[in-house]
């Protein structure tokens, strides 16, 4: 029996301990929050809400046994994914990657039908979370939020399937995001995810998002001591993270998954930025 070195013990203990990182939360307000993504009209401020910084313990979701489930905690990790696509090839994204994501999510969640309706590329590196905030300025990515509200989650069905929405409105539908890293292992800025079972419903506050093309609505999150936060350290290119944005079912399963980009306090200062590909998918159930 070989003795375990003290360095190995310390390394294992450090890996098991939560990462303590700063996340941004909505300060309680009596106003209906809004946020402009373009120059506001009539001299309005870019946003009408204040946020607060909270240090949260982010536990390693890989160490949970059994692992998190998208129907219970609201998120889970998928391993063994095919090589990521060349995001410069728009045709391949639409003809190959979209159907691959639809098939994966349909099988994973037991859906009858899946429709990817948009994708986004985003780059994160050192100081993409609250470390970059100065003088009260912070991006939405660094704020704890859900990318759909109750109203916008239901409206998405009409936007994606306008001809069928009326006949499908009484059936269950969900909006799920699939995120995966491109180009290498994730070593710094990553996603913190809140266990949906630890949420207080009144902690989710509707916020209008105004962009040049349209008005959307999300949930911003206020902080409470009972929230449980997790992350997946060192995600690999063959891994994908899926999480709930909205679920119309009201039967105890996860419906909303707050998340936020955070700066990893243990990351080296010279780690390369992470490029990620995120797709949004509408799922229909029997």
C-alpha positions in Angstrom: 0.0 0.0 0.0 1.6 3.2 -1.2 1.4 6.3 1.1 -0.5 9.3 -0.2 1.7 12.4 -0.3 0.6 15.4 1.7 0.6 17.4 -1.6 -1.9 15.0 -3.1 -4.1 15.2 0.0 -4.1 19.0 -0.1 -4.9 19.0 -3.8 -7.8 16.6 -3.3 -9.1 18.6 -0.4 -8.9 21.9 -2.4 -10.9 20.3 -5.3 -13.6 19.1 -2.9 -14.0 22.5 -1.3 -16.5 25.0 -2.9 -15.2 27.8 -5.0 -16.1 31.1 -3.3 -16.9 33.5 -6.1 -18.7 36.8 -6.6 -22.1 36.8 -8.3 -24.4 39.8 -9.1 -28.0 39.9 -7.8 -30.9 42.3 -8.3 -31.4 44.5 -5.3 -35.1 44.3 -4.2 -37.1 47.1 -5.9 -40.7 48.2 -6.2 -40.1 49.2 -9.9 -40.5 46.9 -12.9 -36.8 46.5 -14.0 -35.7 47.2 -17.5 -32.4 47.1 -19.4 -31.5 48.6 -22.7 -29.1 46.9 -25.1 -29.1 50.0 -27.4 -29.0 53.7 -26.7 -32.1 54.5 -24.6 -34.6 57.0 -26.0 -35.4 60.3 -24.4 -32.4 60.4 -22.1 -33.6 57.4 -20.1 -30.9 55.5 -18.1 -29.6 52.2 -19.5 -31.2 50.4 -16.6 -33.5 51.3 -13.7 -32.3 48.8 -11.2 -29.4 48.4 -8.8 -27.5 45.2 -8.2 -25.5 43.8 -5.3 -22.4 41.7 -5.2 -22.6 38.5 -3.1 -19.9 35.9 -2.4 -21.4 32.5 -3.1 -20.1 28.9 -2.5 -20.1 27.2 -5.9 -19.9 23.4 -5.4 -18.4 21.0 -8.0 -21.4 19.5 -9.7 -19.2 16.6 -10.9 -18.9 15.4 -7.3 -22.7 14.9 -6.8 -23.9 11.3 -6.8 -26.1 10.9 -8.5 -25.3 13.7 -10.9 -27.6 16.7 -11.3 -30.7 16.2 -13.5 -32.3 18.8 -15.8 -35.7 17.8 -14.4 -34.7 18.1 -10.7 -31.9 20.6 -10.3 -32.6 22.2 -13.7 -29.2 21.3 -15.4 -27.0 18.4 -16.3 -23.8 17.6 -18.1 -23.7 15.6 -21.4 -20.4 13.8 -22.2 -19.1 12.2 -25.4 -20.4 14.8 -27.7 -19.3 14.9 -31.3 -16.6 17.4 -32.3 -17.8 21.0 -32.1 -18.7 22.6 -35.4 -16.9 25.3 -37.4 -19.0 28.3 -36.4 -17.8 30.2 -39.5 -19.8 27.7 -41.6 -23.4 29.0 -41.2 -24.7 26.3 -43.6 -23.2 23.5 -41.5 -24.6 25.0 -38.3 -28.1 25.0 -39.7 -28.0 21.7 -41.6 -25.8 19.6 -39.3 -25.4 21.1 -35.8 -29.0 22.2 -35.3 -30.4 18.8 -36.0 -27.7 17.1 -33.9 -28.7 19.3 -30.9 -32.4 18.7 -31.5 -31.9 14.9 -31.5 -29.8 15.0 -28.4 -32.2 17.2 -26.4 -35.3 15.2 -27.7 -33.8 12.0 -26.5 -32.4 13.4 -23.2 -35.7 14.9 -22.1 -38.1 12.5 -23.8 -39.7 15.2 -26.0 -41.8 14.5 -29.0 -40.3 17.3 -31.0 -37.4 19.7 -30.7 -36.7 22.9 -32.7 -33.5 25.0 -32.3 -34.5 28.6 -33.0 -31.2 30.5 -32.4 -27.6 30.3 -31.4 -25.0 32.6 -29.9 -21.3 32.7 -29.7 -19.7 34.3 -26.6 -16.2 34.7 -25.4 -15.2 34.8 -21.8 -11.8 35.2 -20.2 -10.3 36.7 -17.1 -12.5 39.5 -15.6 -15.6 38.6 -17.7 -17.7 38.3 -14.5 -18.0 40.9 -11.7 -14.2 41.5 -11.6 -14.8 43.6 -14.7 -17.5 45.7 -13.0 -16.4 49.2 -12.1 -18.5 52.0 -10.8 -21.7 50.0 -10.8 -21.4 48.9 -14.5 -21.9 45.2 -15.1 -23.1 43.1 -18.1 -26.2 41.0 -17.9 -24.0 37.9 -18.3 -22.5 38.5 -14.8 -26.0 38.9 -13.2 -27.9 35.9 -11.8 -30.8 35.5 -14.2 -33.1 33.2 -16.2 -33.2 33.8 -19.9 -37.0 33.5 -20.0 -39.8 34.7 -17.7 -43.1 33.0 -17.3 -44.7 35.3 -19.9 -41.8 35.1 -22.5 -41.5 31.4 -22.1 -45.1 30.9 -23.2 -44.8 33.6 -25.9 -41.8 31.8 -27.5 -44.2 29.0 -28.6 -46.1 31.5 -30.7 -42.9 33.1 -32.1 -41.4 29.7 -33.2 -44.6 28.0 -34.3 -47.1 30.7 -35.1 -49.4 28.5 -37.2 -49.5 25.7 -34.6 -49.3 27.6 -31.3 -53.1 27.7 -30.6 -53.4 23.9 -30.9 -50.2 23.3 -28.8 -50.8 25.9 -26.0 -52.4 23.4 -23.6 -49.6 20.9 -24.0 -46.3 20.9 -22.2 -43.5 22.8 -23.8 -40.0 23.8 -22.5 -37.1 26.0 -23.6 -33.7 24.5 -23.0 -30.2 25.8 -23.7 -27.2 23.7 -24.7 -23.8 25.3 -24.2 -20.4 23.8 -25.1 -16.9 25.2 -25.2 -15.0 25.6 -28.4 -11.3 25.3 -28.9 -10.2 23.8 -25.7 -10.7 23.2 -22.0 -12.5 25.9 -19.9 -10.0 27.2 -17.4 -11.4 30.4 -16.1 -14.8 32.2 -16.6 -17.6 29.7 -16.6 -21.2 29.3 -15.7 -22.5 29.2 -12.1 -25.9 27.4 -11.9 -28.5 27.6 -9.2 -30.3 24.4 -8.1 -33.9 25.0 -9.1 -35.1 23.2 -6.0 -33.4 25.9 -3.8 -35.3 28.8 -5.3 -37.9 30.9 -3.7 -40.5 31.8 -6.4 -40.6 35.4 -5.4 -36.8 35.7 -5.8 -37.4 35.8 -9.6 -38.3 39.3 -10.9 -39.4 40.0 -14.4 -37.1 42.4 -16.3 -37.8 43.9 -19.8 -34.9 43.7 -22.2 -35.0 46.3 -25.0 -32.9 45.6 -28.1 -32.9 47.3 -31.6 -34.9 44.3 -33.0 -37.4 43.4 -30.3 -38.4 43.5 -26.6 -37.8 40.4 -24.6 -38.4 39.5 -20.9 -36.1 37.6 -18.5 -36.1 36.9 -14.8 -33.4 38.6 -12.6 -32.7 36.9 -9.3 -32.6 38.4 -5.8 -30.3 36.7 -3.3 -31.4 34.5 -0.5 -29.4 32.4 1.9 -30.9 29.1 0.9 -29.8 29.1 -2.7 -27.5 26.3 -3.7 -25.0 27.1 -6.5 -22.9 24.7 -8.6 -20.4 24.7 -11.5 -18.6 22.3 -13.7 -14.9 22.9 -13.6 -12.6 22.4 -16.5 -15.2 21.5 -19.1 -13.9 19.7 -22.1 -14.7 20.2 -25.8 -16.6 16.9 -25.9 -18.9 18.0 -23.0 -22.1 20.1 -23.2 -24.1 21.7 -20.5 -27.9 21.8 -20.8 -30.1 23.8 -18.6 -33.8 24.9 -18.3 -34.9 28.3 -19.3 -38.6 27.6 -19.0 -41.0 24.7 -18.6 -44.8 25.1 -18.8 -45.4 22.0 -16.6 -46.3 22.9 -13.0 -45.8 19.5 -11.4 -42.8 19.8 -9.2 -40.1 19.5 -11.9 -37.5 22.2 -12.4 -38.9 25.1 -14.5 -36.3 27.9 -14.3 -32.5 27.7 -13.8 -30.8 30.9 -12.8 -27.2 31.2 -14.0 -24.4 33.7 -14.2 -20.9 34.0 -15.6 -18.3 34.1 -12.8 -14.6 34.7 -12.6 -12.8 31.7 -11.1 -10.7 33.0 -8.2 -8.2 30.1 -8.6 -7.6 30.6 -12.3 -4.2 31.9 -13.5 -4.1 35.4 -14.8 -2.8 34.4 -18.2 -5.4 31.7 -19.2 -6.7 32.1 -22.7 -10.3 33.3 -23.2 -13.0 30.7 -23.6 -15.2 30.7 -26.7 -18.6 29.0 -26.2 -21.5 28.1 -28.5 -25.0 28.3 -27.1 -28.1 27.1 -28.8 -31.7 27.7 -27.7 -34.3 24.9 -28.3 -38.0 24.7 -28.0 -39.2 21.2 -26.9 -42.7 19.9 -27.3 -44.1 17.0 -25.3 -47.2 14.7 -25.6 
